[in-house]
Amino acid sequence: MVTIRLTRRGSRNNPYYHVVVTDHRKRQGGKSLEQVGFFNPRARKAEPKLRLNLERIDYWVSLGAQTSERVRHLVREYRKQAAEAPAAAA
């Protein structure tokens, strides 16, 4: 089964996460099929906190990929931000 989940990167006390598509049997930091975004919980004002390629995530989900609970929450949050951005610009 293919899973979309977070994999930790960064140094000690300064983590950031890649959102990756991987086989659920692979270890957490192992090789992934594709990187579809990143999440930086400690982002400063000028840095983006979250960036996702929703087209690729939707593609993998259509093929049967399961998302982790945290990634599911991040996708919902990102879609909400994307919907609000054009409304704020208008």
N, C-alpha and C positions, 0 to 999 in steps of 0.2 A: 504494500500500500504506500502511496506517495503522500507525504505530509508537508504542509507549509508551516514553518516554525521559525523561532528566533535562534540565532547562534551568536554567542558572546564574543566580542572582540574588544580591543583596547587594553590599556594597562591597568594595573591594580588601582583601585579607587577611582578609575575613570573609564567606566564601561560604555560601550555602544554596541548595538546589535544589528546584524544583517538579517533581513527576512529572506529565507532561502526555501527552495523546493528540494526535498530530499526523500530518500527511501526511509521509512520509519525505523528500519532495522539498523541504520547507520548510526554511529556514535555522534554525539552532539556537535563536535567540532570537525567532523569528517567531511569528505567530499560531497558537494551538493550538485544537483542537476542544474539549478539556475538561481541566481540572486535576483529577487524581485523588489528589493527596497531596503531601507535602513531605518533604524529608530535610535535616536540619541536622547536618552532621558535627561541628560545634564547639559543640553544645548543652551548656549548663551543667546542673547536677544537677536543678534545678526545671523546666527546659524539656524538652519532648518531642523526642527525636532523630529519630523517624520516625513518620509518620502516613499511612496509606493507606486509600483507600476500596476494599476488596477486592471488593465487589459490582460496582462500576463497572469495575474492572480485569478481573474475570471476564467481564463483559458484553462488553467490547471484544475480549477474547481469543476469545470464542465467535463473534464476527463476523469473526475472521481477523486481528486486530491482532497484530503481532510485538512482543515486548518486547526492549529492549536487554539486554545481558549484565548490566550493573550493576543494572538494575531487576529482572531475574529474581532476582538474589541478594537484593535488598532485600525482595521479596515473600516469598521463602522465609524470610528472617529474621523478618519481621513475622508470618507465619503461625505460626512456632515460638513467638514471644513470646505471641501470642494464645492458643495452646494451653496454655502454661505458666501464664498468668495465672489462669484459673479453678481450676487445680489448687493454686496457691499460696494462693488465697483460701479454699479449703475446709479 
